[in-house]
Amino acid sequence: MKWFYIVSITGFFLLIVPFSASAQEGPRPRDLGMVTGTLPTGLRNAITDVPGVRVGHTTLVKGDSVRTGVTAILPHGENLFMEKVPAAIQVFNGFGKLAGYTQVKELGNLETPVILTNTLSVGTAVTAVVEYTLRQPGNEEVRSVNAVVGETNDGYLNDIRGLHVSREDVWQAISGAAGGPVEEGCVGAGTGTRALGYKGGIGTASRQVRLGDSLYTVGVLVQTNFGNELVMLGVPVGRELRQQRMEEDRGGSCMIVVATDAPLPARNLERLAHRAFIGMGRTTTHTSNGSGDYAIAFSTAYRIPHGGTNPTYPLPPLVKNDRMTLLFRAVEEATEEAVYNSLFKAVATTGRNGNRVEAIPVQRVLEIMKKYGR
């Protein structure tokens, strides 16, 4: 086992703490020959393969008990309140604290960054997003903001009752959001999560589909904190690994953010979000009462302007219902692979009360996959 140092920017100071790690911080499953699905990926196999989409993290690691953070997903880099995007939210199991759901469901648009954090920091994140929005040039007369904030509970590894996430942490994640490669594993909102018997975290993946003359991208980012019995590409990896270790079944949650540049109305974004749970379901054998699972989907193909005197706004040609199947397949594959990536990119973590969650044993997984001819 190696020891290294994580530098975490928290507020106005740098805090360097010891953090145990193992070799799994390196390759994704695809790099090791475990390929999910058959559709081609985008350039980075990440949600940022969708043009304009940005992701930022604030990772909080303090002392021996703070293991948490914030992840921000921005559909574009302009004033999102004034240039909203079509969006939808699907609830798989509602045991969670997702802020902003009802307005997205009612109006079919998104007007703020999507923020992911821990359960007890949702209120802080909502306040931070509201303040961020009010400060944007052009928003001087805004008096209503629908902040969308999702969460999972990282209280096993993190001192969640300490309310360590600040508004500054949320602003940092938003201001630091960028396109390009996306950090995965124990970063941002995935710093203190655990999934499928091992250390979970942030994972991302993408798929491309061609409809007629147009090439579209579907990108997914997940915050995994659910389940116990891991299945990989149909192989009962968790059952095989249980011969080595046992763990009680537990609740948890999974947040799924879906982005696409396919021109979809809110209704078909809702259908797309719904199919993300098929990909999530392929990674385990059962779900639990205590798992709050949500999918948030948006399209960057067109903007919905706020205010103005014109009572209408133009739409591009929309994808027909009977051409949605390939997009459904894309989101299923990308969600499944994003979950696997969140595990493989995470590292063993020790946190609150000395609680420790091991990283997935990559070499043992490779042996199991070989045993099953995969």
Secondary structure, 3 states (H helix, E strand, C coil): CEEEEEEEEECCEEEEEEEEECHHHCCCHHHHCCCCCCCCCCCCCCHHHCCCCEEEEEEEEECCCEEEEEEEEECCCCCCCCEEEEEEEEEEECCCCCECHHHHHHHCEECCCEEEEEHHHHHHHHHHHHHHHHHCCCCCCCCCCCCEEEEECCCCCCCHHHCCCCHHHHHHHHHCCECCCCCCECCHHHCCCEECCEECCEEEEEEEEEECCEEEEEEEEEEEECCCCECECCECHHHHHCCCCCCCCCCEEEEEEEEECCCCCHHHHHHHHHHHHHHHHCCECCCCCCEEEEEEEEECCCCEECCCCCCCCCCCCCCCHHHCHHHHHHHHHHHHHHHHHHHHCCCCEECHHHCEECCCCHHHHHHHHHHCCC
